[in-house]
Every structure is written in structure tokens, then in C-alpha cells.
Amino acid sequence: MADVDLHAAVRRVLVKNWLDMGKVKIQIAGGTIILRGTVTKGREGDTPVDGLFIEELETQIRGVKGVKFVRWMIEGWKYDRGKWVGGDE
């Protein structure tokens, strides 16, 4: 799958989950998806998210044909001991 098709498919996953796309940048390199920015939900980005939401997003993104790896570089969150911590948790 071409990078442009992967980008569109990943974007659809994020939009379907009401992610504020104005705060997230998607980069693609050889099947690796890199997400940068801030993860918030809702039309105004006013709905808080939790670590389980990020895990579910990753599961859905990994389900896109052609995705080999997902790398998160998101503000206020880190992956620690098998779970996402940060945000308002």
C-alpha cells in the first residue's frame, strides 16, 4: 500500500474516534506510522482521553493493511510498564 493510502486509512481511524485532527500530525515511513502532537477528542478538543483510549487507537491503526509499526510522540503521555500514563490520569 502506498504511503498516501496508508495516511488516508490512518486518518479515517482517527476521525472515526473523534480525535482532534488539528492537534495531531501523521507521518508515514515504510509502513511505520508516527503520530505527533496532542491527543484530544471532540469537536473542540475538549473531551479528555485516557490510556485505554490510546491503546484502542493503536489497535485499530495496527489493523490497517500495510501498517508495520506505530510510534507515538504525543505530549503529556509516555508508555511505561506496559501501559500509557499521563494526560489527566
Secondary structure, DSSP 4 states (H G I P E B T S, - for coil): --HHHHHHHHHHHHHHTTB-GGGEEEEEETTEEEEEE---BSTTS-B---HHHHHHHHHHHHTSTT--EEEEEETTEEEETTEEEETT-
